[in-house]
Amino acid sequence: MIEWTIIGGGIQGCTLANYLIKSKLTTISNLAIIDPHPEPLYTWKRCTNKINMPFLRSPSIHHLDIDPFSLEKFAKSESGKLDSQFYGPYNRPSLKLFNKHCTSLFHDIQLVNSWIQGRVEQLERRKQLWHIKLADGKQIDSKNVVLAMGLSEHPSCPSWAKELQIQGGNINHIYDDRTPADSNPARDMLIIGGGISAIHTALKWSERLPGRVKLLKRHPFRVHQFDSDPGWLGPKHMNSYTKVTSLSKRRQIITNARYRGSIPRELKMKVLREEKEGRLEIIIDEVSEASYVNGEMKLNLKNTSIITNQVLLATGFHSSPPGISWLNSTIERENLQCAECGYPIVSENSLEWGENLYVIGALAELVIGPVSRNISGARRGAEKIVKL
Ligand SMILES: Cc1cc2nc3c(=O)[nH]c(=O)nc-3n(C[C@H](O)[C@H](O)[C@H](O)COP(=O)(O)OP(=O)(O)OC[C@H]3O[C@@H](n4cnc5c(N)ncnc54)[C@H](O)[C@@H]3O)c2cc1C
């Protein structure tokens, strides 16, 4: 029997693992992290590497350790100083430094000893324990379970794009793990989206294929330093949010608070320079119809049309609760409560959904608010679960 099992070894699951160990709520031999990938943060690294993201969007105090200054201290240490790079007034760490700090934390707590590679398919309550079944047939009994599945496995594609894909068009979502590794396209590249993922992707490809890359976005640049107002990180907005009892109202507040498709100013400046110097074309328009003929895709936009032989979608993730399909039978059997939006109704103090069953990250957003999926949300979620 295991004391604590975390399902999902991304930013959220690994932050909680670190908090559980460092606050001595459990030991590494009494902890299991189940994830289909071979190592911690695999999906995070895949997504951020895919777009060549040099710096995080969040400040240096947002990381996976308990001490807010842990990353800054690491940057001054022997192992961190070689990659000690920060950007701008908010001290945004380089991706390399952030990842190295994570590796160092995982090494300190020997996280590898709790890692179980596999995919959970079933969760059942049996005699005061949670019985976990994995796709490979492995079974684990655990006193406590934390659901930390994120949205990164669920890229969202517009319906016209799915249709083109079925017809054989070379069109892929950047975060679909079936998307083939980068290879230079035969002729040109169209990138669709307006958020940081689209902009980083456009910058990456305009360098590789100068003059042959187009970026199609639906709206003018939305410039915000962070993806929601920093007031959501503390009492400024959270005090009134926690007083809202209607969960559909909370959902609406979360949706309105997120600056979807927004980018920090420096990215806007970089991409405008690419456009000015002729390496990138930026089009503000929307696809109304698409067809695939003789190896080429024709996209009819509201004002013009584009013919291309390769499309990369940077169109975000689905908003449905991660894991909900395999959790359905657990929800029914254990009478677990969900809000109208399908997300778990959990305790405000400890994110408990059922007896000894907790959630963190996307699944905890009706309590943690708009930042729940982010690194700061992982910290807040972990604090609640370990009751720091
Ligand atoms: C490009 C990019 C840049 C970002 N930059 C920032 C930033 O600078 N600052 C910030 O705060 N946030 C940032 N974010 C947002 C957020 O912090 C990340 O998306 C973060 O990786 C989410 O972590 P997660 O653990 O919720 O999800 P994931 O990374 O998706 O990890 C969840 C894990 O659970 C596993 N899993 C799913 N189902 C099962 C199952 N049934 N059984 C076992 N395991 C399962 C998945 O395979 C996955 O490995 C960024 C996001 C992206 C995409």
The ligand as a Gaussian input file, in Angstrom:
#p B3LYP/6-31G(d) Opt

LIG

0 1
 C        4.296000      26.545000     -24.292000
 C        3.792000      26.795000     -22.921000
 C        4.411000      27.718000     -22.110000
 C        3.958000      27.968000     -20.811000
 N        4.613000      28.876000     -20.051000
 C        4.208000      29.095000     -18.779000
 C        4.913000      30.020000     -17.942000
 O        5.876000      30.650000     -18.344000
 N        4.479000      30.171000     -16.663000
 C        3.400000      29.481000     -16.173000
 O        3.063000      29.655000     -15.003000
 N        2.693000      28.632000     -16.963000
 C        3.073000      28.408000     -18.244000
 N        2.364000      27.522000     -19.030000
 C        1.125000      26.912000     -18.506000
 C        1.300000      25.705000     -17.556000
 O        2.172000      25.973000     -16.494000
 C        1.787000      24.463000     -18.275000
 O        0.885000      24.115000     -19.300000
 C        1.966000      23.249000     -17.362000
 O        2.816000      22.373000     -18.022000
 C        0.694000      22.506000     -16.985000
 O        1.089000      21.438000     -16.162000
 P        0.162000      20.216000     -15.821000
 O        0.915000      19.377000     -14.845000
 O       -1.192000      20.687000     -15.448000
 O       -0.100000      19.454000     -17.193000
 P        0.740000      18.540000     -18.179000
 O        2.030000      19.154000     -18.526000
 O       -0.209000      18.182000     -19.251000
 O        1.072000      17.226000     -17.317000
 C        0.077000      16.305000     -16.971000
 C        0.626000      14.908000     -17.105000
 O       -0.404000      13.991000     -16.752000
 C       -0.304000      12.879000     -17.604000
 N       -1.569000      12.145000     -17.643000
 C       -2.721000      12.499000     -18.265000
 N       -3.633000      11.515000     -18.113000
 C       -3.047000      10.535000     -17.376000
 C       -3.492000       9.268000     -16.901000
 N       -4.710000       8.794000     -17.156000
 N       -2.626000       8.515000     -16.172000
 C       -1.379000       8.974000     -15.892000
 N       -0.921000      10.175000     -16.320000
 C       -1.737000      10.936000     -17.062000
 C        0.047000      13.503000     -18.949000
 O        0.563000      12.552000     -19.848000
 C        1.059000      14.561000     -18.525000
 O        2.367000      14.046000     -18.544000
 C        2.807000      27.268000     -20.320000
 C        2.181000      26.337000     -21.158000
 C        2.668000      26.093000     -22.435000
 C        1.953000      25.087000     -23.300000

